[in-house]
Amino acid sequence: MRISTTLSFYIGRYFLLSFFLLFGLFLFLILLFDTIELMRRAASKPEVGFQHVLEMALLKLPHMGQETFPFAVLFGGMAAFWRLTCSYELVVTRAAGVSAWQFLLPVISLAFLLGILQVTVINPVASATLAKFERMEARLIEGHRELSALSGSGLWLRQANPDGQSVVHSDHGSQRGNDVELKNVVVFMYLGKDKFHSRLEASQAKLEDGFWHMLNVWIYEPESRPRFESEYWLATDLTLGKIQDSFAPPETMSFWSLPNFIATLEKAGFSAIRHRLYWHTLLATPFLMCAMVLIAATFTLRPSRRGATTFVISGGVLTGFLLYFFSDVVFALGLSDSIPITLAAWSPSGVATFLGLAMLLHMEDG
């Protein structure tokens, strides 16, 4: 028997209503706790007012909403199915010859569309607001400035020196294990924060413990003749970890701009594993939403009985926690290159889908 369009809209409406209510509740709680935490961190900064704190919390909210999106789909599906089961509407529907797979189809389709909406629309907004949040956080609370940047003109690094700071530019870099080597290097030296001191030009520079080992260096100073040094050691506070951490995090880049940034990062000679892994994770998002619906159905399609509410709530919370833990573990394994990036990105959605299908097949067909 084919499910009617009216019934499909009816079930889909219940799901969407439950999803938006829970998603709104999650956003409200996140905003509340983020505001409190930012107020605590800004307590020792008299120049940071409540309006700054609230603005930062609102800027971070879309990103945090992305993190809770799958759980809103999971609990929204559970709430909708539980409501329809308790009112015996799904029991009557199944008695009329409509299988669970048929009335799950509209909800799965909506979950897939919600996943596409998250990746293509919400993610670009969240990445832009998160980038602005991190700049405000660094400036107002942590007092840091941007350490590095990648552009079409190469790599730019900011570092501290004993007498001030300097800006390092390179056309190309290479990373081999823990070693970083730059080609065609130009260093602008400053005394203090903004008083220009000198310019260094080198054919290459290798990052060693606490300094850059530079070769074939020309040194230019105001009102002095250029001089040449075959070797030059420039003190630095940079490490490989600091350089990698200072690149724009993948969370601050939209789904549409990530491929270009990955190409730029690899062209500069640096590893792009984290950014590739995040991009593949975004690709898997719509399928993860479908898996959340399948898991929600396994806990809520049985007829209600005494103690069933406790089972539904505890089962859903435990499943969400285990899935979150599993996602973090495989993401860390992919980040460390212990498993392929594709496997790390697609494992959570794949495992959740097969688990939901297996439990539904057992429940539907015995």
N, C-alpha and C positions, 0 to 999 in steps of 0.2 A: 504494500500500500504506500502511495506517495504522500508525503506530508504536505498539507495545504500551505498556501502562501500566508493566509491569515494566522495560522498557528506558528509559522516561522517568525513572523513579525512580533507575535505575542511573546514568544520565548526570548527573542533577541532584545525586545524592549526591556524585559525584566533584567536581562544580563547587563545591558548598558546602564540602566538606572542604578543597579547595585554597584557596578564598577565605578561610576562617577561619584557616587556617594562615598565609597570607601577611599577612592583616590583623593577626593577633597579632604576627607578626614586625615589621611596620611600627610598631606601637604600642610594642613593646619598645625598638626603636632610637630612636624619638622621645623616649620617656621618658628613656632614657640620655643622649642629647645635650642635651635640655632641662635635665636636672638638672645636668649639667656646666656649661652656660652660665649658669644661675642661680647656681651656686656661685661662678663667676668674678665675676659682677656683685655678689654679696653679700659678696665677700671684704673689702671696706672697711667693711662694716657689722657690727660685733661683736655687735649686738643681734639679728641675723638668724641663727638657728641652722640646722642641717641639717634639723630637722623642718619648719621653715618652707619651706625650699627644696624639700623633697620634697612637701610639701602643695601648693605652687604648681605644681610640675611635674605632679602628678596632676590638679589642677584644670584645667590647660591641655590635658591629654591628650585628652579627648573632642573638643574643637574641632579639634585637629590630626588626630585620627582621621577627622573629616569630610573634611578636605582630601585625605587619602590614600584615601578610600573608593573613588572611581572607579578608581584605579590598582590597588587590591586586586581589584576586579572584573575589570579588564583582565588582570592577570597570573594571577589565579586561573583565569580562563577559558582562558588560554593553557596553563597547567600541566595543567589537566584534559584539554583537547583533545589536547595533545601526548602525554600519557600514553596516552590511548585510541588515538591514531594509531600510536604506536610499538609497541603491543601488537597492532596490526592489528584491534582490535575495531571501530573505525569503518569500516575497509576492508571487513570482513565484513558489517557492517550495511548499507553502501551497496550491496554486491554483492547483498544480499537484496532490494533494491528500495526501501530507505528513503533518501529524498533528504536532502541537508544541511539543508534548511529544516525538515524534520520533526524530526530529532534536535536541532536548535538551538532549537526551540520551547520545550521545558521549561527550558532554561538561560536563554533570554530572559525567560521568565515569572518565573523565580526572581530574575533581575537586576532586573526591574521591581518586584517585591515588596520586594527589598532597598532599592531607591531610595525606595519609599514608607516603609519602616521608618526609613530615615535621616532623612527630612524630618519625619515625624510623631512619632517617638519619640526618636531620637538627637539631633536638632537642639535640641529644648527642653532636654534635659539638658546638651548642650554649651554652649548659650547661657547657662544659669544658672551653670555652673561657670566659664565664661570671664569673666563679669561679676565673680564673686567673685575670680578670679585677678587681674584688672586692678585691683580695689580693693586687694588685698594688695600687688601690685607698686607701685602708686602710694604706698601708705602706708609700706611697709617698705624699698623699694629707691630709689624716686625722690623720696620725701618730698613728694609733691603731694597736694592735696585736690581734691575734686570741684569743677569750675568752674561747671557749669550743670546745670539739670534742667528737664524739662517735665512739667507735671501739668495736671489739669483746672482748676486755679486760675491757670494762665498760665505765664509764663517766669520762671525764677529764675537769676540770674547772680552769681558771686562774682568780685571783682576786687581788685587791689592798689591802694592809694592811697599818697601820699607819707608820711602819718602812720599808716598801718595798713591796714585793709581795709574793704570795704563789700559789702553784698548788695543787688542790684538786682532788683526785681520789676516785671513788666509784664503787663497783661491781654492785650495783643495786640502783635505785632511785624510788620514788613513788610521784605522784602528786595528791593531793586531794583538789580540789578547788584552792585556792591561797597558799596552804601549800606544801612545798617540803621537803621530808625526804630522806636521803641517808643512805645506809647500808654499813658496812665494809669500813670505810672511812680512807684514808691515806692523810695527808697534808704535803707537803714539803714547809718549810718556808725559805725565803731568805731575807737578808738585802740588800737594794738597788735592783739591777736588777739580780745579779748572785752570790752573796756571800751566801753560804748555812749557815743556822742558826740552824734549828732543824727539827725534823720530829714528827708528831702527828699521832697516830693510835687510832681510836674510833670505837665502835660497831655501832653507829648510830649518825647522825647529822641532826638537823632540822633547816631550814632556818627561822629566825625570823627577826624583824626589825633592820637591821644593823649588825647582827652577826649570826654565827652558834652556836646553842646550842648543844654541843657534850656530849655524855654519855660514861662512861667507857673508859677513855682516858689514853693512855700511851704516855709519852713525852720523846723523845730521843734527847739529845744534845751532841755535840762533847766533849769528855773528861769528861763526867759526867755520873753518874749512871742513868738508866731509873727511872722515877717516875710515880706514878699512881694517876689520879684524877677521882673521880666519875662523876664530871661535869666540863665542860670547855666551856668558851665563846670566840669564835674567831671572831674578827671584820672582816667585809666584806662589799664591796660595791655592791655585787650582789643582784638582786631582781629576782622574777619569770619571769618578763618580759624580763630582760636582758639575763637570761639563755635561754629562749625560742627563743629570737631573734638571739642568737649567734649560734644556730644550723645551719647546712648547709641549706640555703633556698632551697625549692624544685626546684626553677628555675636553680640552679647550679648543679642539678643532672639529669642525663639522664633518659629517659623513661625506659631503661632496668634496671637501678640500683635502681630506686625508690622503688620497692616492698621490696627489701632486706633492704634498709635503714629504711623504715616504720616499718618492723619487729624488727630491732635493736632498733629503738626509743621506740617502745612500750614495748620491753623487758626491756629497761632501766627504764620504769615506767613513761614515759612522753607522753603527748598527741601528736598524729600524724595527727590531723584533717587537718591541712594546706597541708601536704604532700599528704594525701589521696585525698583531693579535687583536688589538682593540677594533680595528676595521672589520676583521672577520667575525668578531663577536657581534658587531652591529648587523652584519649580514644575516646572522643566525637568529636575530631577535624575533621576527615574525613567527618563526617555527617554535621558538620558546613559548610564545604566547599561546599557540595552539596546544602545546604540551601542558601548559597550566590549566587549560579548560578540561583536558582529558583527566588530569589528576583530580581536579575539583569534582568531576562527575563520579569518580570512583568512591568518594566519601559521602556523597549526598543522594545518590539515586536509589538507595535501598529504602523501603518503607520505614517511616519513623516508628520508634518504639522507645520504651523507657531506657534512659541512659544514652540514647543515640546522639543527643545534642553534645554531650561531653566528648563522645567519640569523634564527631565531626570537627569540633573546634580543636581538640588536641591533635587529631590526625593531620589537619591542615597546617597548624602551626609547626608541628614536627617536620612535616614534609617540606615546608618552606625553609625551615632552618637547615635541614640536610641538603637541600638543593643549593642554598646560598653557600654553605660550607664546601660542597663539592665543586661549585663554580670557582670559588677562590683557590682551591687546591689545584685544579687543572690549569687555571690561569697562571699561577705561580710556576707550575711545571713548564708551561709553554714559554713563559718569560725567561726562564733559565735555560731554554732550549733543550730540556730533557725529553720533551715529546714534540711532535710536529705542531706548527701553529694551527693548521686546519683542524687537527684532532682536538687541541685544547679549546678552540673556539666553538666547535660544534658538538662536543661531548655533552654539555649540560642539556641542551635541547634534545639531542638524540636519546640520551638515557631517560630523560623525563617522558619523552614520547613513547618509547618502547615500554616503559613501566606502566604508563596510563593505558596503553592499548592492551597489554597483557591482563591487567586487572579488570578492564571492561569486558574483554572477551570471556574471561572466567565468570564474571557476574552475569553477562547477557546470555551466553551459550552454555554455561555450566562446565 
